[in-house]
Amino acid sequence: MEVGYVQVYTGDGKGKTTAALGQGLRAVGRGLKVVMVQFLKGIESGELEAVKRLDPQFTIMRFAETRKFFWQLTDEEKEQLKEKTQQEMQQLEQLMKKGSCDVLILDEIMAAIHGGLVSVEQICRLIDDKPKGMELILTGRNVPREIADRADLITEMRNVKHYLNKGVPARKGIEY
């Protein structure tokens, strides 16, 4: 890619990760290499299985992996997770410096920021240092202004109606 842009999928509605995965799938279909880094996800999900079939063109890595919701973690567990995430961020910086992919997706990076696992400054630095030809896709609710200012595209998913409100639990193959 000659020029890569910064895309953000945000909002309180369903579909942020799904949109990023769709963008990744489209990129693979055009011969581009995609790496998705999922933050704060620990359960098995359908995209992990699907992407195995696209390997080595589409890879998913998990950072700040936890089987609990962030709000369920103790202060000690949060601190341990932060230390681990900071080590993983060094790996991410190397991946970007090497230009190891054409499309880099940071899924739920906003949650990692709001949880104090990474700083807004770290992510702004990644955006600022992004290789010119790399597309960078960020997902998650409540985008900090500093990141929004650097984005080239922001799409907001808005929750209009959701069956979750009727007590329907997350469904295998649809929500995970």
C-alpha positions as CSV (number, residue, x, y, z in Angstrom):
1,M,0.0,0.0,0.0
2,E,1.4,3.4,-0.9
3,V,-0.4,5.2,1.9
4,G,-2.0,3.7,5.0
5,Y,-4.5,5.5,7.1
6,V,-5.7,5.4,10.7
7,Q,-9.3,4.0,11.1
8,V,-11.2,4.0,14.4
9,Y,-14.4,1.9,15.1
10,T,-16.0,3.1,18.3
11,G,-19.4,3.6,20.0
12,D,-21.6,1.7,22.4
13,G,-23.1,-0.5,19.6
14,K,-22.2,-4.0,18.5
15,G,-19.9,-4.4,15.5
16,K,-16.6,-2.7,16.2
17,T,-14.5,-5.9,16.2
18,T,-16.7,-7.3,13.4
19,A,-16.0,-4.3,11.3
20,A,-12.3,-4.6,11.9
21,L,-12.3,-8.3,11.1
22,G,-14.2,-7.6,7.9
23,Q,-11.6,-5.0,6.9
24,G,-8.9,-7.6,7.6
25,L,-10.7,-10.2,5.5
26,R,-11.0,-7.8,2.6
27,A,-7.3,-6.9,2.9
28,V,-6.3,-10.6,2.8
29,G,-8.4,-11.1,-0.3
30,R,-6.3,-8.5,-2.0
31,G,-3.0,-10.1,-1.0
32,L,-2.2,-7.9,2.1
33,K,-0.8,-9.3,5.3
34,V,-2.9,-8.6,8.4
35,V,-2.1,-8.8,12.1
36,M,-4.8,-8.3,14.7
37,V,-3.9,-7.7,18.3
38,Q,-6.8,-8.3,20.6
39,F,-6.6,-6.7,24.0
40,L,-8.4,-8.0,27.1
41,K,-9.9,-11.0,25.4
42,G,-9.3,-14.5,26.8
43,I,-12.2,-16.7,25.8
44,E,-12.1,-18.8,22.6
45,S,-13.9,-17.1,19.8
46,G,-15.0,-17.8,16.3
47,E,-12.6,-15.4,14.7
48,L,-9.6,-17.3,16.1
49,E,-10.7,-20.4,14.4
50,A,-11.6,-18.7,11.1
51,V,-8.3,-16.8,10.9
52,K,-6.3,-20.1,11.4
53,R,-7.5,-21.0,7.9
54,L,-6.1,-17.7,6.5
55,D,-2.7,-18.1,8.2
56,P,-0.1,-16.8,7.4
57,Q,-1.8,-13.9,5.7
58,F,-4.0,-13.1,8.8
59,T,-2.7,-13.5,12.3
60,I,-4.4,-12.8,15.7
61,M,-2.3,-12.2,18.8
62,R,-3.7,-11.6,22.2
63,F,-2.3,-9.0,24.6
64,A,-3.5,-8.3,28.2
65,E,-5.2,-11.7,27.9
66,T,-7.6,-12.4,30.7
67,R,-10.5,-14.8,31.3
68,K,-12.2,-12.3,33.6
69,F,-13.8,-9.0,32.8
70,F,-11.5,-6.2,33.7
71,W,-13.8,-4.9,36.4
72,Q,-13.7,-8.3,38.1
73,L,-9.9,-8.2,38.5
74,T,-8.3,-7.4,41.9
75,D,-5.9,-4.5,42.1
76,E,-3.0,-7.0,42.2
77,E,-4.3,-8.8,39.1
78,K,-4.7,-5.5,37.3
79,E,-1.1,-4.5,38.2
80,Q,0.2,-7.9,37.0
81,L,-1.8,-7.5,33.8
82,K,-0.4,-4.0,33.2
83,E,3.2,-5.3,33.6
84,K,2.5,-8.1,31.1
85,T,0.9,-5.7,28.7
86,Q,3.8,-3.3,28.8
87,Q,6.1,-6.2,27.8
88,E,3.7,-7.1,25.0
89,M,3.7,-3.5,23.8
90,Q,7.4,-3.7,23.1
91,Q,6.7,-6.7,20.9
92,L,4.0,-4.6,19.1
93,E,6.5,-1.7,18.6
94,Q,9.0,-4.1,17.0
95,L,6.3,-5.5,14.7
96,M,5.5,-2.0,13.5
97,K,9.2,-1.0,13.1
98,K,9.8,-4.1,11.0
99,G,6.7,-3.4,8.9
100,S,5.6,-7.0,9.5
101,C,2.2,-6.4,8.1
102,D,0.2,-4.2,5.8
103,V,-2.8,-3.8,8.1
104,L,-2.5,-3.7,11.9
105,I,-5.7,-4.0,14.0
106,L,-5.6,-3.0,17.7
107,D,-8.9,-4.5,18.8
108,E,-10.2,-3.1,22.1
109,I,-7.2,-0.8,22.5
110,M,-9.5,1.8,24.0
111,A,-10.5,-0.6,26.8
112,A,-6.8,-1.2,27.5
113,I,-6.3,2.6,27.7
114,H,-9.2,3.1,30.0
115,G,-8.1,0.3,32.2
116,G,-4.7,1.9,32.6
117,L,-2.8,-0.9,30.9
118,V,-1.4,1.4,28.2
119,S,-1.3,5.1,28.0
120,V,-2.9,7.5,25.4
121,E,0.6,8.8,24.8
122,Q,1.9,5.3,23.9
123,I,-0.9,4.8,21.4
124,C,-0.4,8.3,20.0
125,R,3.3,7.5,19.6
126,L,2.4,4.3,17.7
127,I,0.1,6.3,15.4
128,D,2.8,9.0,14.8
129,D,5.5,6.4,14.1
130,K,3.3,4.2,11.9
131,P,5.0,3.2,8.7
132,K,3.6,5.2,5.8
133,G,2.2,2.2,3.9
134,M,0.6,0.5,6.9
135,E,-3.2,0.8,7.6
136,L,-3.9,1.0,11.4
137,I,-7.3,0.1,12.7
138,L,-8.2,0.8,16.4
139,T,-11.4,-0.3,18.1
140,G,-13.2,0.3,21.4
141,R,-15.5,2.7,23.2
142,N,-14.7,6.3,24.3
143,V,-11.9,7.3,22.0
144,P,-9.6,9.8,23.7
145,R,-9.5,13.2,21.9
146,E,-5.8,12.9,21.2
147,I,-6.4,9.6,19.2
148,A,-9.5,11.0,17.5
149,D,-7.5,14.0,16.3
150,R,-4.9,11.7,14.7
151,A,-7.5,9.4,13.0
152,D,-8.3,9.7,9.3
153,L,-11.6,7.8,9.6
154,I,-13.9,7.4,12.7
155,T,-17.0,5.2,12.5
156,E,-19.3,5.2,15.5
157,M,-21.5,2.1,16.2
158,R,-24.6,3.3,18.0
159,N,-26.8,0.9,20.0
160,V,-30.3,1.4,18.7
161,K,-31.8,-1.9,19.8
162,H,-30.1,-5.1,21.2
163,Y,-31.5,-8.4,22.2
164,L,-29.1,-8.4,25.1
165,N,-31.5,-6.0,26.8
166,K,-34.1,-8.8,26.6
167,G,-31.8,-11.1,28.5
168,V,-30.4,-13.0,25.5
169,P,-26.8,-14.0,26.4
170,A,-23.9,-13.7,24.1
171,R,-24.2,-16.4,21.4
172,K,-21.5,-18.6,20.0
173,G,-20.7,-17.8,16.4
174,I,-22.4,-14.4,16.6
175,E,-21.0,-12.5,19.6
176,Y,-17.9,-14.7,20.1
